[in-house]
Amino acid sequence: MSQNAVTSSPKRPVSLNLDSAELAATYDEVSVRQFNHGKILIAELGLKSGERVLDIGCGTGRLGAYVADLVAPRGEVLGIDPLPLRIDLAARKNPRFKPSVGRAEDLSAFADASFDAAYANSVFHWVADKPKALREALRVLKSGGRFGVNSADADRQHQSAVLVREAVIEVGLEQAHSADTAGVNYRVNAAELERLLKEAGFQEIRVTPHTFVDDLTGADDLFAWSKSSSFGNFLSDLEPAQLTRVRERLSHKLEALRTPSGIRLERHLVFATARKA
């Protein structure tokens, strides 16, 4: 998914087996943050009516359904995601959006040069084999096809992640493998994202850092968003009693940041667009 002076934790692979119907439904409700910065990414691709588009890591389909309306009435949006429960929800969103189970690293279900555009919103920091995923994205694009991608910024950790890590340490659980949200998060910075796109064969690469400000109601809000966004990996190594202690400590830390406008925390991402020759 720079440690900002917080001690790094041991890493473990992200699990795709921790998702549940409850987490998928929660994500469908709270993922407006991902949707909003997804719309920024989509705007940079300049999609047109009639185009065929691939949504890589479509989640519960909120952005894919939005894009399907942009390319209507003759266009089509296909989506893939490795989490079947989220695909079930995505399939209900828009008849022009057609999601299926799949992985960014394996787009073999799609023919070479079969899409006008493709994008990966809010997913690249979960992809372990980024070079393979980018080569696959390039392969399925037509000549001149556009690609958009964003990732949590490795140089600037989300403010919420810093607070959670601090809370974990302050309650004496600094050895928890999952203190960094999910135990492992394959974030990239701007320079690395540009390098990966170049090495994959993309051209006309533009990379831009973005900062977003989230309004939170409190620790429960942050826990619901973090756990559903990480498909269950958030602090998953902790026992219920330990989670309660972290939540209570985090609540105190968040309340100390509350202003008359509420609790506002910054998230940092890096965006990129590129084109196939």
C-alpha positions as CSV (number, residue, x, y, z in Angstrom):
1,M,0.0,0.0,0.0
2,S,7.9,6.5,4.5
3,Q,6.8,5.4,7.8
4,N,6.5,8.9,9.2
5,A,8.6,8.1,12.2
6,V,6.5,5.1,13.1
7,T,8.3,1.8,13.5
8,S,7.7,-0.6,10.6
9,S,6.0,-4.0,11.3
10,P,6.9,-7.4,9.8
11,K,5.2,-8.1,6.6
12,R,2.9,-10.9,5.5
13,P,1.0,-11.5,2.3
14,V,-2.4,-9.9,1.8
15,S,-5.2,-12.5,2.1
16,L,-8.1,-12.7,-0.4
17,N,-9.9,-15.1,1.9
18,L,-11.0,-12.7,4.7
19,D,-13.8,-11.0,2.8
20,S,-17.4,-11.5,3.9
21,A,-20.9,-10.5,2.7
22,E,-21.0,-8.0,5.5
23,L,-17.6,-6.4,4.5
24,A,-18.6,-6.3,0.9
25,A,-21.9,-4.6,1.8
26,T,-20.1,-2.1,4.0
27,Y,-17.6,-1.3,1.3
28,D,-20.5,-0.7,-1.1
29,E,-21.8,1.9,1.3
30,V,-18.6,3.6,2.4
31,S,-16.5,3.6,-0.7
32,V,-17.6,7.1,-1.8
33,R,-14.0,8.2,-1.1
34,Q,-12.6,5.8,-3.6
35,F,-15.4,6.7,-6.0
36,N,-14.6,10.4,-5.8
37,H,-11.0,10.0,-6.7
38,G,-11.9,7.4,-9.3
39,K,-13.9,10.1,-11.0
40,I,-10.8,12.3,-11.2
41,L,-8.9,9.5,-12.8
42,I,-11.6,8.8,-15.3
43,A,-11.9,12.5,-16.3
44,E,-8.2,12.4,-17.2
45,L,-8.8,9.5,-19.6
46,G,-11.3,11.5,-21.7
47,L,-13.7,8.6,-22.4
48,K,-16.1,8.9,-25.3
49,S,-19.4,7.3,-26.2
50,G,-19.0,4.0,-27.9
51,E,-15.7,3.0,-26.3
52,R,-14.9,-0.3,-24.7
53,V,-13.4,0.0,-21.3
54,L,-11.8,-2.3,-18.7
55,D,-12.2,-1.7,-15.0
56,I,-9.3,-3.5,-13.2
57,G,-10.2,-4.1,-9.6
58,C,-13.8,-3.0,-9.9
59,G,-14.8,-3.7,-6.3
60,T,-18.6,-3.4,-5.9
61,G,-18.9,-1.6,-9.2
62,R,-19.8,2.0,-8.2
63,L,-17.2,3.5,-10.5
64,G,-17.8,0.9,-13.3
65,A,-21.5,1.8,-13.4
66,Y,-20.6,5.5,-13.6
67,V,-18.2,4.9,-16.5
68,A,-20.8,2.7,-18.3
69,D,-23.1,5.8,-18.4
70,L,-20.2,7.8,-19.8
71,V,-19.7,5.5,-22.8
72,A,-23.4,4.9,-23.4
73,P,-25.3,4.1,-25.5
74,R,-23.0,2.0,-27.7
75,G,-20.1,1.6,-25.3
76,E,-19.3,-1.2,-22.9
77,V,-17.5,-1.5,-19.6
78,L,-16.1,-4.8,-18.4
79,G,-14.8,-5.2,-14.9
80,I,-12.7,-7.7,-12.9
81,D,-12.1,-8.2,-9.2
82,P,-10.7,-11.2,-7.3
83,L,-13.5,-11.0,-4.7
84,P,-16.6,-12.9,-5.7
85,L,-18.9,-11.3,-3.1
86,R,-18.1,-7.9,-4.5
87,I,-18.6,-9.0,-8.0
88,D,-22.1,-10.1,-7.0
89,L,-22.9,-6.6,-5.9
90,A,-21.2,-5.0,-8.9
91,A,-23.3,-7.1,-11.3
92,R,-26.5,-5.3,-10.0
93,K,-25.3,-1.8,-10.7
94,N,-25.8,-1.1,-14.4
95,P,-26.7,-3.4,-17.3
96,R,-23.9,-1.9,-19.4
97,F,-21.3,-2.8,-16.8
98,K,-20.3,-6.5,-17.0
99,P,-18.1,-7.6,-14.1
100,S,-16.5,-11.0,-13.5
101,V,-14.0,-12.6,-11.1
102,G,-10.4,-12.0,-12.2
103,R,-6.9,-10.7,-11.2
104,A,-5.0,-7.7,-12.5
105,E,-2.0,-10.0,-13.1
106,D,-4.0,-12.3,-15.4
107,L,-6.2,-10.7,-18.1
108,S,-6.1,-13.8,-20.3
109,A,-9.9,-13.8,-20.5
110,F,-9.5,-10.7,-22.8
111,A,-8.0,-10.6,-26.3
112,D,-5.1,-8.6,-27.3
113,A,-5.9,-5.0,-28.4
114,S,-9.6,-5.3,-27.3
115,F,-10.1,-2.1,-25.2
116,D,-10.0,1.6,-25.9
117,A,-9.1,2.4,-22.3
118,A,-8.5,0.6,-19.0
119,Y,-8.0,1.8,-15.5
120,A,-7.1,0.6,-12.0
121,N,-8.6,2.7,-9.3
122,S,-7.8,2.2,-5.6
123,V,-6.3,-1.2,-6.3
124,F,-2.7,-0.9,-7.5
125,H,-1.3,-0.8,-3.9
126,W,-2.8,-4.3,-3.4
127,V,-1.1,-5.8,-6.5
128,A,2.1,-7.7,-5.6
129,D,3.3,-8.3,-9.2
130,K,2.9,-4.8,-10.6
131,P,5.1,-5.3,-13.7
132,K,3.0,-8.3,-14.8
133,A,-0.3,-6.4,-14.2
134,L,0.9,-3.4,-16.2
135,R,2.1,-5.7,-19.1
136,E,-1.3,-7.3,-19.2
137,A,-3.0,-3.9,-19.2
138,L,-0.8,-2.8,-22.1
139,R,-1.6,-6.0,-24.0
140,V,-5.3,-5.7,-23.9
141,L,-5.3,-2.0,-25.0
142,K,-5.7,-1.0,-28.7
143,S,-3.0,1.1,-30.3
144,G,-3.4,4.6,-28.8
145,G,-5.4,3.1,-25.9
146,R,-5.3,5.0,-22.6
147,F,-4.6,3.7,-19.2
148,G,-5.2,5.3,-15.8
149,V,-3.9,4.1,-12.4
150,N,-3.6,5.4,-8.9
151,S,-2.0,4.1,-5.7
152,A,-1.6,5.1,-2.1
153,D,1.6,7.1,-2.1
154,A,4.7,5.4,-0.6
155,D,6.2,8.7,0.3
156,R,3.3,10.1,2.2
157,Q,1.4,7.8,4.5
158,H,-2.3,8.4,5.1
159,Q,-2.9,10.3,8.3
160,S,-5.3,7.7,9.4
161,A,-2.7,4.9,9.0
162,V,-0.2,6.9,11.1
163,L,-2.8,7.3,13.8
164,V,-3.7,3.6,13.8
165,R,-0.1,2.5,13.9
166,E,0.5,4.9,16.8
167,A,-2.5,3.5,18.7
168,V,-1.3,-0.1,18.2
169,I,2.1,0.8,19.6
170,E,0.7,2.8,22.5
171,V,-1.4,-0.1,23.7
172,G,1.7,-2.4,23.6
173,L,0.9,-4.3,20.4
174,E,3.8,-3.0,18.3
175,Q,4.7,-6.5,17.2
176,A,1.3,-7.0,15.5
177,H,2.0,-8.0,11.9
178,S,-1.0,-6.1,10.7
179,A,-0.2,-2.7,12.2
180,D,0.3,-1.3,8.8
181,T,-3.4,-1.6,7.9
182,A,-3.0,-5.0,6.3
183,G,0.4,-6.3,7.2
184,V,1.6,-5.5,3.7
185,N,0.6,-2.8,1.3
186,Y,2.5,-2.5,-1.9
187,R,2.4,1.3,-2.2
188,V,4.5,3.1,-4.8
189,N,5.7,6.7,-5.1
190,A,5.5,8.9,-8.1
191,A,9.0,8.0,-9.4
192,E,8.4,4.3,-9.1
193,L,5.0,4.5,-10.7
194,E,6.5,6.3,-13.7
195,R,9.4,3.8,-13.9
196,L,7.0,0.8,-13.8
197,L,4.8,2.3,-16.6
198,K,7.9,3.0,-18.8
199,E,9.3,-0.5,-18.3
200,A,5.9,-2.0,-19.2
201,G,6.0,-0.1,-22.5
202,F,3.6,2.8,-21.9
203,Q,4.2,6.2,-23.4
204,E,3.0,9.8,-22.8
205,I,3.1,9.1,-19.0
206,R,1.9,11.8,-16.6
207,V,2.2,11.3,-12.9
208,T,0.5,13.6,-10.4
209,P,0.3,13.4,-6.5
210,H,-3.0,14.1,-5.0
211,T,-4.1,14.8,-1.4
212,F,-7.7,14.2,-0.3
213,V,-9.3,15.3,3.0
214,D,-11.8,12.8,4.6
215,D,-14.5,13.8,7.1
216,L,-14.8,11.2,9.8
217,T,-17.4,10.8,12.5
218,G,-15.0,8.8,14.8
219,A,-13.1,5.5,15.3
220,D,-16.0,3.3,14.2
221,D,-16.2,5.2,10.9
222,L,-12.5,4.7,10.3
223,F,-12.6,1.1,11.3
224,A,-15.5,0.3,9.0
225,W,-13.8,2.0,6.0
226,S,-10.4,0.5,6.7
227,K,-11.6,-3.1,7.2
228,S,-14.0,-3.1,4.3
229,S,-11.5,-1.4,2.0
230,S,-8.8,-3.9,2.9
231,F,-11.3,-6.8,2.4
232,G,-10.8,-7.9,6.0
233,N,-7.0,-7.5,6.3
234,F,-7.1,-4.4,8.5
235,L,-5.6,-5.4,11.9
236,S,-6.7,-9.0,11.2
237,D,-4.0,-10.5,13.4
238,L,-5.4,-8.9,16.5
239,E,-7.8,-10.7,18.9
240,P,-11.1,-9.1,19.7
241,A,-9.9,-7.8,23.1
242,Q,-6.9,-6.3,21.4
243,L,-9.0,-4.7,18.7
244,T,-11.1,-3.1,21.4
245,R,-8.0,-1.6,23.1
246,V,-6.8,-0.2,19.8
247,R,-10.2,1.2,18.9
248,E,-10.5,2.9,22.3
249,R,-7.0,4.4,22.0
250,L,-7.7,5.5,18.4
251,S,-10.9,7.1,19.5
252,H,-9.0,9.3,22.0
253,K,-6.5,10.3,19.4
254,L,-9.3,11.2,16.9
255,E,-11.2,13.2,19.4
256,A,-8.1,15.3,20.1
257,L,-8.2,16.3,16.5
258,R,-11.9,17.1,16.4
259,T,-12.8,20.7,15.5
260,P,-16.1,22.5,15.1
261,S,-16.0,21.2,11.5
262,G,-15.5,17.6,12.6
263,I,-12.5,15.3,12.3
264,R,-10.7,15.8,9.0
265,L,-7.8,13.5,7.9
266,E,-5.6,13.6,4.9
267,R,-5.0,10.8,2.4
268,H,-2.2,10.8,-0.1
269,L,-2.3,9.1,-3.5
270,V,-0.3,9.3,-6.7
271,F,-2.2,9.3,-10.0
272,A,-0.9,8.4,-13.5
273,T,-2.2,8.3,-17.0
274,A,-0.4,6.8,-20.0
275,R,-1.0,5.6,-23.6
276,K,-0.1,2.6,-25.7
277,A,1.9,3.4,-28.8
